[in-house]
Amino acid sequence: MEINLISESFWGNKKKVSFWERIFRRNKSIDKALTTPEIIGKNCQGLVLKNENVKSFLFSTDMALIENNDADAILAVYPFPPSPKIIKTLIDFAGKPIVCGVGGGKTKGKKSLEMAIYAEEVGAAGIIVNIPFENKDIKKIREKVSLPIVATVTSSDYNFLKGKIDDGVTIFHVSGGANTSKIVKDISDKFPDFPVMATGGKSLDSIKESINSGSRAIVLSPPSNKDLFKTVMDKYRSTFG
């Protein structure tokens, strides 16, 4: 079923696939309902996760959305304590690199360390911790786990960032709302060559700004199932009365 998405959403822009791509491209499907903006694949440098160059992340744990999206990887973060069942299920299901949330404000210390070790054992490509996560806990994870550690940040304060780097963070994920591109630029200026990924926002312009500021990969939030069903049902109502 083809889904006609909300017109102002970049998810509605279908990729143009050349004849030669259709013949020779074998590494991933090109016929997904939710396609990532072409600018990401063309202009992002990418991050290496599990020997793959990742340029786009889908921010979701919804299996239907994951199955019908062509992002390079999945950012599996949710506002609940990390679950071994969810971690393993997503890794087994997705068929692409998964970066798993293991801690933040509610989950920390021993529990986060256990989840990080488990994520590595079952095949995660990386782990991510949220803003409140303490550096001392990052250091404990770094001592036990070889996976890339991503830290979500909303500040470009030098000492704040340097502390996280010193204790084992290997990638910054910038989620600064309207200030995202500025924060990315500040981090890139203060820590040249340090890998940065950024939340893409709701428009192509915000994605372009983050890429131009130095983001190597973009995190995309998919439309909700509610919004997708609304577009489908609106079409059905107008067609079938």
N, C-alpha and C positions, 0 to 999 in steps of 0.2 A: 504494500500500500504506500503510495506517495503522500507525504505530508507537506502541505503548504503552510509554512510557518508564518508567524507574524511578520509583516512586511518590513518593519524597522529593525528586525533582528538579523545579525550577520549569519545566523544559522540557515536563513532562507536562501543564501547565495550558493548555488550549486557549482562545484568545480567543473571546469572545462577539461575534458580528458581527450587527448589526441588519439588518433588511430594507432600510432606506434606504442603509446602507453597501454592501450587496451590489449595489444598483442604481447608485449614483453614484460609488463609489470606483474610480478608474481608474489611479491613479498607481503602484500596486504590487500584487502578488498578495496575497490574504488567505487562501490555501489552501495553506499550507506545513506540512510535517511538524513542523518545529521553530519554534515561535512564541515571540517575545520576550514577557516579562511586561508586562501592560497598564500597570502602574504607571510604567514608563519613559516610554511615550508620553504619559501623562497628566500626569506630574509633573516631568519633566526640562525644563529651559529649552532645551537643544540648543546645538549648535555649528554655525556656518555653514561648510560646505565645498563649494566649487564651486557656490555659490548654492543649496545645499540645507541645510535645518535637520536636522542629524544628532543623534539622541538615543540610538541604540543601535549598538554595534559588535560584530561577530562576530570573535572572535580565532581566525582559522583561515586556512590556505592550501589546505584540502581542497576541491576543486571540487564534490564531491557534497554536502558540508555547506553550502557557500555557496549552491548552487542550491536547496537545500531549507530555507532559513532566511529569515525576513523582517526581519532586522536592517537598519537604514538604511545601514550602511557596513561595510567590512571592514578589520580591523587585520591587516596581512600582515607578521607578524614570526616569525622562525624562528631556531634556534640554529646557523646556518651563515652564511658570508659572503653578502651580498646578491647575487642573481642577476638579470641583465637579462632572461633568459628567463622567470623566474618573475614578475617585475614586469609585463612586458608581457602575458603570458598571463592573469594575474589581472585586469588592467585591461580587456582585451578581452572577457573572459568574464563578469565579475561583473554588469555593468549597474548598478552603484551605486558610490559613492565608495570609493576604495581609499587607505588610508594605509600607505605602504611603509616597512619598516625599512631603514635605510641605514648603521647603524653602532652600535657598542657597545664591548665589550671587545676583540674580535678584529679588527674592521674599523674603521678610522679614517683620518684624514688625506686624502691624495689619492684613495684608493679610495672613501671615503664621499662626497667631493665629486662624483666622477664619477657615482656611483649616484644622488645627489640630482638632479644636472642631467638625467640620463637619465630618472628618474622624472617630472620635470616635463615633459620633451619628449613622453613617451608618454601623458600624461594623468592622472597621479596627482592625488589631491585634497589630499595632504599627505605629509610624511615624518616618521618617528619615529626617535629615537635613544635608546639604552639608558643606564642609569645611569653606566657608566664613561666615556662619551663626553666628551671634553674641550671646555671652552668655546671654546678657540682654534679648534677645528675647526667648532664651531657658527657662529662668526663668519664663517669662510671660506665656509660654505654660504650664510649669510644674504646675503653680498655678491653671490652668483651666482644665487640661486634665490628666487623670490617666493612659493613655496608656504608654507603654514603649517608651522612646525616644532614637532613635539610632542616633549617630553622626558619619559621615564619617570623618576619619582622615588619614593624611599621615605623621604624626610626632609622636614621642614618648616623646617629651619634657614634663617634669613632670608638670611644672606650667600650660602649655597649656591644658593638659588633666585634671589636678586637678580642674581648673576653670570650665570646662564643667561638671565634676561630681558634683561639689558643686552647680551648677545651675540647675541640674535636669537630665542630661544624664544618661541613665541606661545601654546602650550597646555601645561599640565602633565598628564601621565597618572600618577595615583597608583596604585601597586601595592604596598601595604604590608601585605598579609596581613590579620591580625586588627586591625591598627592603621589600616587604610585610611581609615575614616570620620573618625577623629581627625586624621589628617594632612590630609585634605581640609578639615576645619573650620579647622585652624591656617593653612593656606595662604589660605583665603578671608578669614580675619581679618587676616592680614598684608598680603595683596595683593587688596583688594576689587575686584571686577569682572574680575579676571584669570581667563581661562577654565581650568576644571579638568574633567577626565574621570577616571573611576575604574574599576578592576576590580571587577566586581560580586560576586565570591565565589560560594558554592555555595547560597545561600538567598535567599528574598525579603526576609528581615529584613536581611541585609547590604546588599542593593540599596537598601532603604528608608533605611538609615542613611547610606549614601553620598549619596543624593539630598538627604536632609534636611540634610546637612552642607555642601552647596553644589556637588555634582558636577553639571555640566550635561549629561553623557552617561555612559552605562554601557557598559563592555566586558564581554562575556559569553563564557565559554569553553564550547564545545559539548561534549556527550557524545562519547566516542570511537566510532569505527566498531565497535570490539570490543564496547563496551557496548550499542550499538544492535543489533548482530547477536545478542547474547546474549538480549535481550528477544524478538526475532523467533523465534529458534530454540527458546527455552523454550516459546513459544506453539505452534510447529509440533509439538514433541515431545509436548506434552500433548493436542494436537488430533488428530494423525495417528499417534501411537504410535511 
